[in-house]
Amino acid sequence: MHPVGQVADALPKEGLDLRRMLRDSRAPTADERRLNETRHVQPALFVIEYALAKQWEAWGVRPEP
């Protein structure tokens, strides 16, 4: 499973599908505008950052000890 899916599945749902919200380009719905709230945007940012870190790992990029 893609890292975004893994993390999105592990987060509390609260009526938001972060996967759909992050890839959709249409005008946001009222529910999607909830991402303007800190309690929703922080998990979304974590999902993106985690997926990016996993992609770097897949490319062989590792942090220095």
Sequence and secondary structure as in RCSB ss.txt:
>XXXX:A:sequence
MHPVGQVADALPKEGLDLRRMLRDSRAPTADERRLNETRHVQPALFVIEYALAKQWEAWGVRPEP
>XXXX:A:secstr
  HHHHHHHHS  TT  HHHHHH  S   TTGGGGGSHHHHHHHHHHHHHHHHHHHHHTT     
